[in-house]
Amino acid sequence: MFQFNDKFFLNGVFRIFAILKKEVHLPKIGSMANALVVIPTYNEIDNIEKIVRNIFSLQKQFHVLVVDDNSPDLTALKVKELMEEFPKQLFLEQRTGKLGLGSAYILGFKWALKREYEFIFEMDADFSHNPNDLIRLYNACHKEGNDVAIGSRYKTGVNVVNWPMSRVLMSWLASKYVRFITQMNIYDTTAGFICYRRSVLEKINLDKIQFMGYAFQIEMKYKAYLSKFKIVEVPVVFTDRTKGESKMSKGIISEAIFGVISMRIKSLFKTLDI
């Protein structure tokens, strides 16, 4: 006569479940990704949909936060349309006006720190930063143990496409100048394609960031450097935008030139807020 054995039956069920768990890998649709890409936008209607779809097509799952400065071309409206398709991956913060690159990233950083993201990225919307390189920056931090991974145009020479020689020279000299003044061992000190480990953004006092334009990128790297975080440069190819307009201005360049000297002096006298 057959006797039902509860213990034997449960053990069998658990073994079958364990086998299925090993062999079947279903995607976690809508699960909490550990990486967030912050993309500031102002008049990026020609680029935003394509860049978002490119990021979401990567093998590694990323979430995207767009910080839009009330773009007249209705970039934010396009993002809202895409959010209906990607409700658990794509997010939007709208601001009332053009408030600067640095403040957009700071808003994004604070947004990320209120959630469970471990890796937070800076990235342009205009494809000057190749979405495929997100995984390389991620691996440089996640797998190789670095705290900051910089997508570097100048680590292995000059890897810039479609820039006029005058702009290439200006950017390259700016990085040389910053490296000389700050003594950071970083070739691309002005790069804006970056992965930060969460602990870096928790350590830096984001409310004490002084610069909102071009110098913002330098200030963030310098404060990470002074805080003894492990920084690595990952060589990338920077391709100038083919759609939309550049946001570079003389005021932004001036801020960077004089801002670097100010930061260096304050750091020497131990008065720089980190």
Phi, psi and chi 1 to 4 in degrees:
 res  aa     phi    psi   chi1   chi2   chi3   chi4
   1 MET       -  132.4 -178.0  176.3  179.2      -
   2 PHE   -75.8  132.8  175.8   78.3      -      -
   3 GLN  -118.3  128.8  -70.1 -174.8  -21.0      -
   4 PHE   -77.4  124.3 -175.8   81.3      -      -
   5 ASN  -108.9  107.2 -171.8  -44.1      -      -
   6 ASP   -57.6  -44.5  -72.6  -14.6      -      -
   7 LYS   -64.6  -43.1 -174.6  174.9 -179.2 -179.2
   8 PHE   -63.3  -42.7  177.3   82.3      -      -
   9 PHE   -63.2  -45.5  174.6   76.9      -      -
  10 LEU   -66.0  -39.0  -70.7  174.5      -      -
  11 ASN   -61.2  -40.1  -76.1  -21.9      -      -
  12 GLY   -64.0  -41.7      -      -      -      -
  13 VAL   -62.4  -45.2  170.1      -      -      -
  14 PHE   -64.1  -36.7  -72.5  139.6      -      -
  15 ARG   -67.5  -42.2  -73.9 -176.9  179.8 -178.8
  16 ILE   -62.8  -42.6  -68.0  171.8      -      -
  17 PHE   -62.7  -40.0  178.1   77.8      -      -
  18 ALA   -64.6  -39.4      -      -      -      -
  19 ILE   -65.4  -45.7  -67.5  171.3      -      -
  20 LEU   -62.7  -38.0  -69.6  173.4      -      -
  21 LYS   -63.7  -35.8 -173.1  175.9 -179.5 -177.5
  22 LYS   -74.7  -36.4  -72.2 -178.4  179.6  179.6
  23 GLU   -93.6  -22.9  -64.5 -177.0   -7.1      -
  24 VAL  -110.6  120.8  179.8      -      -      -
  25 HIS  -118.3   93.0  -58.7  -79.2      -      -
  26 LEU   -88.8  140.1  -63.1  176.0      -      -
  27 PRO   -66.4  143.3   24.2  -33.1      -      -
  28 LYS   -88.5   83.2  -63.6 -178.8  179.3  179.8
  29 ILE   -65.1  124.4  -56.0  -60.6      -      -
  30 GLY    78.1    5.8      -      -      -      -
  31 SER   -72.8  165.7   63.5      -      -      -
  32 MET   -76.4  107.9 -175.5   64.5 -176.3      -
  33 ALA   -69.6  156.2      -      -      -      -
  34 ASN   -96.5    4.6   69.1  -16.7      -      -
  35 ALA  -132.7  133.3      -      -      -      -
  36 LEU  -123.2  130.9  176.1   73.2      -      -
  37 VAL  -102.9  119.0 -177.8      -      -      -
  38 VAL   -95.7  123.7 -178.8      -      -      -
  39 ILE  -124.0  106.3  -56.9  179.6      -      -
  40 PRO   -74.7  142.6  -11.0   26.8      -      -
  41 THR  -136.0  144.4   57.7      -      -      -
  42 TYR  -150.3  110.4 -175.5   76.4      -      -
  43 ASN    57.7   58.2  -74.3  -13.7      -      -
  44 GLU  -117.9   32.0  -66.2  -69.2   -5.5      -
  45 ILE   -59.6  -30.2 -169.2   67.8      -      -
  46 ASP   -77.0  -14.6  -66.8  -31.2      -      -
  47 ASN  -117.8  -27.6  -63.9  -53.9      -      -
  48 ILE   -63.4  -42.4 -168.2   60.9      -      -
  49 GLU   -65.0  -44.2  179.3  173.6    3.9      -
  50 LYS   -64.8  -42.2 -171.7  176.3  179.0 -178.3
  51 ILE   -67.1  -39.1 -163.0   76.8      -      -
  52 VAL   -63.8  -46.1  165.4      -      -      -
  53 ARG   -65.6  -36.3  -68.7 -170.4 -177.2  -80.7
  54 ASN   -62.3  -44.1  -91.3 -103.7      -      -
  55 ILE   -64.3  -42.8  -66.3  171.1      -      -
  56 PHE   -74.4  -10.9  -69.6  158.4      -      -
  57 SER   -88.7   -6.4   70.6      -      -      -
  58 LEU   -69.2  154.8  -62.5  173.0      -      -
  59 GLN   -65.7  -35.9  -69.8 -175.9  -24.3      -
  60 LYS   -82.4  136.0  157.6   70.2 -175.2  164.3
  61 GLN   -81.8  125.6 -173.5 -175.0   61.6      -
  62 PHE  -122.3  148.1  -66.6   90.5      -      -
  63 HIS   -99.8  156.4  -74.2 -179.3      -      -
  64 VAL  -127.9  130.8  172.1      -      -      -
  65 LEU  -115.1  117.3  171.6   65.5      -      -
  66 VAL   -95.0  128.1  175.3      -      -      -
  67 VAL  -110.7  104.4 -178.8      -      -      -
  68 ASP  -103.7  134.4 -174.6   70.8      -      -
  69 ASP   -96.1   53.0  -84.2    2.1      -      -
  70 ASN    56.2   51.6 -163.5   25.3      -      -
  71 SER   -59.0  125.9  -61.8      -      -      -
  72 PRO   -61.8  -24.6  -22.8   33.6      -      -
  73 ASP   -84.1    6.8   69.9   -5.9      -      -
  74 LEU    68.4   37.3  -57.2 -179.5      -      -
  75 THR   -55.7  -42.2  -62.0      -      -      -
  76 ALA   -62.1  -35.8      -      -      -      -
  77 LEU   -63.7  -41.3 -177.7   60.4      -      -
  78 LYS   -63.2  -39.7  172.9   55.0   69.0  174.9
  79 VAL   -62.7  -41.9  174.6      -      -      -
  80 LYS   -61.3  -37.7  -71.2  177.8 -179.1  178.3
  81 GLU   -63.7  -42.4  -68.2  175.2    4.3      -
  82 LEU   -68.5  -29.0  -69.5  167.5      -      -
  83 MET   -65.2  -25.5  -73.2  171.5   67.3      -
  84 GLU   -68.0  -30.8  -65.2 -179.7    5.5      -
  85 GLU   -84.2  -32.8 -175.7  176.7  -11.5      -
  86 PHE  -125.2   64.3  -54.7  104.0      -      -
  87 PRO   -67.1  -21.9   25.9  -35.0      -      -
  88 LYS  -109.8    7.0  -63.8 -177.5  178.9 -179.8
  89 GLN  -123.6  -27.4  -68.2  174.0  -93.3      -
  90 LEU  -114.1  132.8  179.1   60.8      -      -
  91 PHE  -134.0  158.3  -50.8   94.5      -      -
  92 LEU  -137.5  134.1  172.4   67.5      -      -
  93 GLU  -120.7  122.5  -74.2  -70.5  -32.6      -
  94 GLN  -104.4  135.4  -71.7 -178.5  -91.7      -
  95 ARG  -113.9  166.6  -55.9 -160.7  -65.4  176.1
  96 THR   -80.7  -16.1   56.6      -      -      -
  97 GLY  -169.1 -173.4      -      -      -      -
  98 LYS   -79.7   98.2 -161.3  171.9 -179.4 -179.4
  99 LEU  -107.1    1.8  -57.3  176.1      -      -
 100 GLY   106.6  148.0      -      -      -      -
 101 LEU   -61.9  -46.8  179.4   73.5      -      -
 102 GLY   -60.5  -45.8      -      -      -      -
 103 SER   -66.9  -29.8   62.6      -      -      -
 104 ALA   -65.7  -44.6      -      -      -      -
 105 TYR   -67.4  -38.9  -83.0  127.7      -      -
 106 ILE   -61.9  -41.9  -71.0  171.9      -      -
 107 LEU   -58.6  -44.9 -174.5  155.2      -      -
 108 GLY   -64.4  -40.7      -      -      -      -
 109 PHE   -61.9  -46.1  -66.1  161.9      -      -
 110 LYS   -64.5  -38.3  -70.1 -178.7  176.2 -179.6
 111 TRP   -59.8  -44.0 -168.2   94.9      -      -
 112 ALA   -67.1  -40.2      -      -      -      -
 113 LEU   -69.5  -19.1  -67.7  177.0      -      -
 114 LYS   -78.1   -9.5  -70.8  178.6 -178.7  177.4
 115 ARG  -118.9 -164.8  -67.5  156.8  178.9   84.4
 116 GLU  -104.7   20.4  -62.5  179.4    2.7      -
 117 TYR   -68.9  136.8  -61.9  103.7      -      -
 118 GLU   -98.9  -22.0  -71.0  -62.1  -34.2      -
 119 PHE  -133.5  125.4  -56.9   94.1      -      -
 120 ILE  -122.1  130.1  -60.6   94.5      -      -
 121 PHE  -112.0  146.6  -66.2   74.6      -      -
 122 GLU  -101.8  136.4  -66.2 -177.6   14.8      -
 123 MET  -157.4  141.3 -175.4  178.4 -176.2      -
 124 ASP   -80.3  156.9  -69.9  -12.5      -      -
 125 ALA   -87.8   -8.9      -      -      -      -
 126 ASP   -98.1   12.6   60.5    6.1      -      -
 127 PHE    70.4   11.5  -77.5   92.6      -      -
 128 SER   -67.4  -24.5   55.5      -      -      -
 129 HIS  -106.5  122.5  -57.1  145.6      -      -
 130 ASN   -73.9  120.7 -171.2  -25.7      -      -
 131 PRO   -54.9  -30.4  -24.7   34.1      -      -
 132 ASN   -62.6  -24.5  -66.4  -30.8      -      -
 133 ASP   -76.9   -9.5  -71.3  -33.0      -      -
 134 LEU   -58.2  -41.2  -75.5  168.8      -      -
 135 ILE   -66.3  -37.1  -65.3  177.3      -      -
 136 ARG   -65.7  -41.9  -63.2  175.2   61.5 -137.2
 137 LEU   -66.7  -41.2  -64.2 -179.2      -      -
 138 TYR   -59.8  -47.4  173.2   79.1      -      -
 139 ASN   -64.2  -33.5  -71.8  -22.0      -      -
 140 ALA   -62.4  -31.0      -      -      -      -
 141 CYS   -92.1  -53.5  -72.6      -      -      -
 142 HIS   -67.5  -45.2  178.1   63.0      -      -
 143 LYS   -93.4  -33.6  -68.4 -175.1  177.2 -179.2
 144 GLU   -97.7   -4.0  -61.9  171.7   18.9      -
 145 GLY    82.1   14.4      -      -      -      -
 146 ASN   -81.7  157.6  -64.2  -68.3      -      -
 147 ASP   -95.5  -31.4  -59.3  -54.4      -      -
 148 VAL  -134.3  128.0 -178.8      -      -      -
 149 ALA  -118.3  121.4      -      -      -      -
 150 ILE  -104.6  125.8  -59.3  167.9      -      -
 151 GLY   -73.7  102.2      -      -      -      -
 152 SER  -100.5  127.1  177.5      -      -      -
 153 ARG   -81.0  -19.8  -61.3  163.4  -69.1 -176.6
 154 TYR  -122.2    8.3  -53.4  128.5      -      -
 155 LYS   -65.0  -37.8  174.9   67.0  174.5  176.9
 156 THR  -122.3   47.3   56.2      -      -      -
 157 GLY   106.7 -144.1      -      -      -      -
 158 VAL  -119.9  106.6  177.9      -      -      -
 159 ASN  -109.1   72.2  -63.4  -48.9      -      -
 160 VAL  -129.2  133.7  177.6      -      -      -
 161 VAL  -118.5  136.1  177.8      -      -      -
 162 ASN    75.2   12.8  -68.7  -21.5      -      -
 163 TRP   -92.7  142.8  -96.6    8.5      -      -
 164 PRO   -65.9  152.2   22.0  -31.7      -      -
 165 MET   -56.7  -34.8 -176.3   55.7   65.3      -
 166 SER   -62.4  -39.3   59.2      -      -      -
 167 ARG   -75.4  -37.7 -170.1  170.0  177.7 -173.8
 168 VAL   -58.7  -46.7  172.1      -      -      -
 169 LEU   -63.7  -41.9 -172.1   60.1      -      -
 170 MET   -62.4  -45.0  179.9 -177.6   69.0      -
 171 SER   -66.0  -43.8  175.0      -      -      -
 172 TRP   -64.1  -44.1 -176.9   79.2      -      -
 173 LEU   -66.2  -35.1  -72.1  174.3      -      -
 174 ALA   -62.2  -43.6      -      -      -      -
 175 SER   -65.5  -39.0  -75.9      -      -      -
 176 LYS   -62.6  -43.0  -74.3  -75.2 -172.1 -178.1
 177 TYR   -61.7  -47.8  163.4   76.4      -      -
 178 VAL   -63.8  -41.1  173.3      -      -      -
 179 ARG   -62.1  -39.9 -170.1 -179.9 -176.6 -166.3
 180 PHE   -67.2  -45.7  173.6   74.2      -      -
 181 ILE   -69.0  -45.3  -63.4  -65.4      -      -
 182 THR   -87.1  -20.1   63.2      -      -      -
 183 GLN    68.2   19.2  -64.3  -61.7  -66.5      -
 184 MET   -74.8  139.5  -70.0 -170.0  -68.0      -
 185 ASN   -87.4   60.0 -172.1   26.7      -      -
 186 ILE  -129.8  128.5  -62.3  173.4      -      -
 187 TYR   -79.6  -38.4  -71.3   92.2      -      -
 188 ASP  -110.9   77.8 -164.2   -9.3      -      -
 189 THR   -73.3  -17.2   55.7      -      -      -
 190 THR  -103.7    8.1   60.9      -      -      -
 191 ALA   -59.7  147.2      -      -      -      -
 192 GLY  -120.7   17.0      -      -      -      -
 193 PHE  -115.6  100.8 -168.7   19.8      -      -
 194 ILE  -143.0  145.7  -55.8  167.8      -      -
 195 CYS  -113.8  125.6  173.7      -      -      -
 196 TYR  -109.5  133.7  -68.6  102.4      -      -
 197 ARG   -71.6  146.9 -167.6  178.2  -72.8  -87.5
 198 ARG   -52.2  -40.3 -179.8 -173.0 -174.6   91.8
 199 SER   -61.3  -28.6   55.9      -      -      -
 200 VAL   -66.9  -46.4  177.9      -      -      -
 201 LEU   -71.8  -25.0  -58.7 -178.2      -      -
 202 GLU   -74.5  -32.5  -71.0  175.8  -29.7      -
 203 LYS   -75.2  -44.8  169.5   67.3  174.7  178.3
 204 ILE   -73.3  131.3  -65.0  173.1      -      -
 205 ASN   -77.7  100.2 -172.1  -20.0      -      -
 206 LEU   -65.1  -22.7  -61.5  175.3      -      -
 207 ASP   -77.0  -10.7  -68.0  -35.2      -      -
 208 LYS  -104.2    6.2  -66.1  -67.4 -174.7  178.9
 209 ILE   -67.0  125.7  -64.4  -64.5      -      -
 210 GLN   -88.7  -36.0 -178.8  179.4   -4.6      -
 211 PHE  -104.9  140.9  -58.1  108.7      -      -
 212 MET  -112.0  -10.8  -67.3  -65.0  107.8      -
 213 GLY  -105.0 -135.0      -      -      -      -
 214 TYR   -57.2  -37.9 -163.5   58.7      -      -
 215 ALA   -70.9  -14.3      -      -      -      -
 216 PHE   -55.8  -44.5  166.1   80.9      -      -
 217 GLN   -61.8  -39.0  -56.5  -67.9    1.8      -
 218 ILE   -67.9  -44.7  -57.2  166.4      -      -
 219 GLU   -60.9  -43.3 -176.1  175.2    1.9      -
 220 MET   -62.3  -44.7  -72.8  -66.1  -62.9      -
 221 LYS   -65.9  -41.3  -65.3  179.4 -173.7   69.2
 222 TYR   -65.3  -41.1 -168.5   42.8      -      -
 223 LYS   -70.7  -33.6  -70.2 -174.4  173.6 -179.6
 224 ALA   -66.2  -39.9      -      -      -      -
 225 TYR   -63.9  -47.1  164.9   78.7      -      -
 226 LEU   -64.7  -26.4  -67.8  175.9      -      -
 227 SER   -85.3    5.3  -61.4      -      -      -
 228 LYS    68.9   25.2  -52.4  -61.0 -176.8 -176.7
 229 PHE   -75.4  153.3  -75.5  110.0      -      -
 230 LYS   -83.4  114.5 -170.0  176.0  179.4 -178.3
 231 ILE  -113.4  134.2  -57.4  172.5      -      -
 232 VAL  -131.1  148.1   68.4      -      -      -
 233 GLU  -105.6  129.4  -70.7 -176.2   88.0      -
 234 VAL  -108.0  115.9  177.5      -      -      -
 235 PRO   -60.5  130.0  -22.1   33.6      -      -
 236 VAL  -134.9  164.2  -60.9      -      -      -
 237 VAL  -102.8  122.5  175.1      -      -      -
 238 PHE   -95.2  123.1  178.6   96.0      -      -
 239 THR  -115.0  123.8  -56.3      -      -      -
 240 ASP   -62.4  149.0 -165.8   20.5      -      -
 241 ARG   -57.0  146.0   64.8  164.5   62.7 -121.2
 242 THR  -107.1  -15.6   57.4      -      -      -
 243 LYS  -130.6  145.3  -64.3 -179.7  179.6  178.9
 244 GLY    86.2 -177.9      -      -      -      -
 245 GLU  -119.5  146.2  -63.8 -179.6   -1.0      -
 246 SER   -67.4  147.9  172.6      -      -      -
 247 LYS   -99.7    6.2  -47.0  -57.4 -171.9  -63.9
 248 MET   -67.9  142.7 -174.6   62.9   66.5      -
 249 SER  -146.7  165.4   69.5      -      -      -
 250 LYS   -64.2  -35.7  -68.6 -179.2  179.6  179.4
 251 GLY   -63.4  -38.5      -      -      -      -
 252 ILE   -65.5  -41.7  -69.7  173.9      -      -
 253 ILE   -65.7  -43.0  -63.7  171.4      -      -
 254 SER   -61.1  -41.5  175.9      -      -      -
 255 GLU   -58.9  -40.7  177.0 -169.1   68.9      -
 256 ALA   -67.4  -44.6      -      -      -      -
 257 ILE   -60.9  -51.7  -67.5  172.3      -      -
 258 PHE   -82.1  -25.5  -63.6  106.6      -      -
 259 GLY   -66.0  -36.8      -      -      -      -
 260 VAL   -63.7  -44.4  170.6      -      -      -
 261 ILE   -61.9  -43.2  -63.7  174.2      -      -
 262 SER   -60.6  -45.6  172.2      -      -      -
 263 MET   -63.4  -41.2  -75.0 -169.0  -64.8      -
 264 ARG   -64.2  -44.8  178.5   58.3  172.6  163.8
 265 ILE   -61.8  -44.5  -68.1  172.5      -      -
 266 LYS   -63.9  -36.6  -72.3  179.8  179.5  179.1
 267 SER   -69.0  -35.1   69.5      -      -      -
 268 LEU   -66.1  -34.6  -70.5  173.3      -      -
 269 PHE   -96.1   10.9  -72.6   94.4      -      -
 270 LYS    59.3   33.5  -49.6  -63.9 -177.4 -177.4
 271 THR  -114.5    7.2   58.5      -      -      -
 272 LEU   -83.0  121.6 -178.9   66.2      -      -
 273 ASP   -73.1  124.4  -69.6  -44.3      -      -
 274 ILE  -113.8      -  -61.8  176.7      -      -
